[in-house]
Amino acid sequence: MKTLQKVCLVFTIIGAINWGLIGLFDFNLVSTLFGDENVITRIVYVLVGIAGVINIGLLFEDWDN
């Protein structure tokens, strides 16, 4: 796996954990760490979204090699 895809996978996992916390406990970890309506919070959300789009490529990758 490429380095970029590994970094994106980490961001995707962070996003998934955050959504799991929101769904289970109504707790937003990103907003708790960086504040609501903060530029850093928005940057984290944008990075998670971009990482998810980049990781779409994993669906088409040959995993046997």
Residue, then its C-alpha position, 0 to 999 in steps of 0.5 A: m500500500k502506498t504511503l499516502q493511502k496508509v495516511c488516508l486510512v488512518f484519517t478514515i479510521i479516526g473519522a469512523i471512530n468519531w462517528g461511532l462515538i457520535g452514534l453510540f454516546d452523542f459524543n463528538l471527539v473532534s469538537t471536544l479536542f479542538g472546539d466547535e466551529n473552529v478552523i482546526t475542527r473544519i480542517v480535520y473534517v475536510l481531511v477525513g472526507i478527502a481521505g475517504v475519497i482517496n481510499i475508494g481506490l482500495l476497493f479496486e486494488d488487487w489484495d492477492n499480491 
